Amino acid sequence: MTQHFDLFVIGAGSGGVRAARIAASHGAKVAIAEEYRVGGTCVIRGCVPKKLLVYGAHFAEDLEDCARFGWEIGEKSFDWAKLRDNVAAEVDRLEGLYHQTLESNDVTIFEERARLKGGKEIALASGETVTADTILIAVGARPNMPDIEGIEHGITSNDVFHLPKLPKRVAIAGGGYIANEFAGIFHQFGSKVTVVNRSDQILRGYDESMRERLLHISLTKGIDFKFNSTFKKIEKQDEGSLLLTMDGCDDMEVDAVLFATGRVPNTDELGLDDAGVELGERGAIKVDEYSCTNVDHIFAVGDVTDRIQLTPIAIREGHAFADTRFGGMDRKVDHGCIPSAVFSHPPIASVGMTESEARQAFGNQVKTYTSDFRAMKNVLANRNERSLYKLVVHPLDDRVVGIHMIGPEAPEILQAAAIAVKAGLTKAQFDDTVALHPTMAEELVLMR
Ligand code: NDP
């Protein structure tokens, strides 16, 4: 007998697991297929283990700074294998919790690859075929790797979590989220880092002042940047190092080269042709505002749709889909005004319009307010690293349409401030709020 489900989800990442759980809670008979590990990019090889490495990396500076606060520390050393293995154990624990969540919601888990066969049929790698009235594709994205000679010697962020040892010298291709986050991590652990980007800037899309400040701080720390440069060839030398032939900058010798040049939707070999599912630009699945593809019983959420490649968005899309399809509700996801952060050293956090976006939309009358300050802790520590906060304000109605921050704990602070921007609060209302002293966040209500 062919097994039949109300919903079959392909991909047990953030979006897929949320959709499966919520659909099941609405009474649907749900199955989910995952070929690798339950939890997906965020939990297994992305946000979560990366953030743990960021915490680990912070200790490098904290251990330096603590002397000014009276602490005498003996000889310091860093054990990469210990951190790596502890992070891996935490990932295992979280994966177990994701399994439990699915099981406790009576979701059937197929730990194998699934592929659409057309109509309502899904083929599993084991040879079994199952059917479902609704199919959700939530298979995520994978790192984009350039087609160059020797690319097999390159690594991606997926591999960093398994490195046997830290590279003494690492080149990082790209100037986006992953490049800047791992540049900070490797640098704090003692690697010599060179970031290489094809354009003349980092973090395209972020406010220019924040990008400039991060670049300045990173350069001061000793991270090297090469702009307008690309990789032509990677050759492995006899003693194990890599010789990089470059276009736009001098050739380099390194111990590892990490490619962080965007992520492409995982749409290959999924049977999308057989099912008649249309793809858009860069191979992403085209969906409407309810995450429905052109085939009316097939839906897609998360990075495979290439709307906004962020975990909380995939989760919201999965949740809205399940509520709408199985919970009798009408739920869409608002893709506007989404807070985001780069966990660089120091981190950047941002919500709403950048200054240049606001100027384009509302003209040059747009008002901006900035606070350029040294965090109290950095002052006592003699760390000459300045934070920068910026409010972008609508010229006519005084609404704060964007907040941009770089400095310690910026993402923690911005999450709360983003509520004000989403709610359309005005600069006057920010000013009305009494400062919480002494904090860094108080700068948000003290800019005049
Ligand atoms: P990003 O899109 O952030 O950055 C890609 C970088 O690679 C850019 O600097 C871009 O250059 C460059 N690039 C793009 N395509 C090519 C190419 N074909 N050849 C050479 N260079 C290229 O991607 P990441 O890989 O850093 O991260 C992928 C996604 O994962 C992000 O978009 C983000 O949504 C998500 N992510 C989110 C994190 C967070 O929320 N903190 C952390 C990590 C990832 P340029 O634009 O200058 O031309």
Residues whose N, C-alpha, C, O or C-beta is under 5 A from the ligand:
A	BS01	NDP	G174 G175 G176 Y177 I178 A179 N197 R198 S199 Q201 R204 A260 T261 G262 R263 Q309 L310 A341 V342 F343
